[in-house]
Amino acid sequence: MVDDTPLLSCMASDGVSLSLASTTFELADVLGAKAAPPYVEVRCCGRPKPGLFSRGGGARRLATKRVKVGDECEAAAAGVNKAVAARYPARPDKVLVIVNPVGGTGAAAKVYERDVAPVLAAAGVAAEVLVTKSQGEGYERCKALGAAAAPGVAGVVVVGGDGTMSEVVRGLVDGCATTEDPAAKLRAIRVAHAPGGSGNACHASVAHAGGDAIGSAVDVAFNVCRGSTRALDLARYDLGGGKPPFYSFLALEWGLVADIDLGSENMRWLGPLRFTLAALYRIACLRDYKGTLAYLPAAPELTREAPSLFAPSRLPPLDAPLPEGWAKEDDDETFHLLMACNTTHVDETTPIAPDAQLDDGAISLVYTKGKGGCGTKLDLLDGFLKLDSADHVHKPSFYVVKCAAFRLTPAAGDTSRAGIDGEEVQNGPVQAEAFKACLAVFAAEASPTGTDAA
């Protein structure tokens, strides 16, 4: 019993259930309750049950169930809320919601109002909403949040694309860097990514890791209300030329993928379809990308004992030779596709690095190399067609390597484009190192069945 009310019972074990009058709920799906005499209104957010024409599962749905309990409705509602609070002690009291209304197809504001806000309200989680009006606004707000002695919120919910997520992450890192214990401060500010852009790679990777429905902002909001988190690695990029480091949660893209992503910015209104159309065009008009790739293979002793993201770099300067223990492709090798991935997905449908883990302390290099020609084009097209199922990794022409650090040096005269977390950076020598478990992201815990871990 969690309350003196005889109408309420809760079993403290796996498969927790909650019984109210003659109605039984899965406590894992309950967000809260309020009295509406003579009823209690229970707000639930569960997955569809199997039916005659459906297998069930899929994205969560918010629903209100009314249970008639007569004069005891106030006590019963209080008992439900007490049980939920005990089940999810890490639930945040208040979050900052950053909405980018112009990202992707421009649907982020609608996604927040339709999918995120009702779930937060049902759970009693207060929201401070910032609708961005210019690029960099999310960065500045989160930089101030990271630097604040008393942030006033327990987490940040991003409703936008990966560009908005990048602003938030970099802002938090730069703000926390000014505090006494920046690593602990950064881990204390939990972050969620609700899909509101074109790619939504961070959202897709976190959802994939927890068995949530990819593309569901309701699932994201539900995880925020539960307060459960998983650790996410970050990578620190050195771009040379005295530029400040670039802190990345997602990936570096160079060559073909950069041309597909950065070259299709004018087609954002198409949503994810822009990537498909751009890929077909770029493969048909395939060009060579020349550079030298070197990497430090990932090893348990390297990833386990990695220093703080805020510690000085362990890498030599970009113009200095690399130490022993690094592997290297041929100088000025011809590449086509080259990505350095921190997460599994590069958009909602493409697990380009399927073996990547959120917190494995490693960067997954995915690349193809060799001369162009019709055979190469057909092979790349076949690889792209297999991306959604992750079968591309079984092709001999696709190389997948986990590393603790890497360096990419474009050949002299190479005019390839490059991007980090979807933001274009100047093409030139770049190196990066991985840092384990820097950021806490709201997420469902992984379950053995890969469905839900509530």
Buried (B, 14 or more C-beta within 10 A) or exposed (E): EBBEBEBBBBEEEEEBEBBBBEBEBBBBBBBBBBBEEEBBBBBBBBBEEEEEEEEEBEBBEBEEBEBEBEEBBBBBBBBBBBBBEEBBEEBBEBBBBBBBBBBBBBBBBBBBEEBBBBBBBBBBBEBEBBBBEEEEBBBBBBBEBBBBEEBEBBBBBBBBBBBBBBBBBBBBBBBBBEBEEBBEBBBBBBBBBBBBBBBBBBBBBBBBBBBBBBBBBBBBBBBBBBBBBBBBBBBBBBBBEEEEBBBBBBBBBBBBBBBBBBBBEEBBEBBBEBBBEBBEEBBEEBEBBBBBBBBBBBBEEBBEEBEEBBEEBEBEEBEEEBEEEBEEBEEEBBBBBBBBBBBBBBBBBBBBBBBBBBBBBBBBBBBBBBEBEEEBBEBBBEBBEBBEEBBBBEBEBBBBBBBBBBBBBBBEEBEBBBBBBBBBBEBBBBBBBBBBBBBBBBBBBBEEEEBBBB
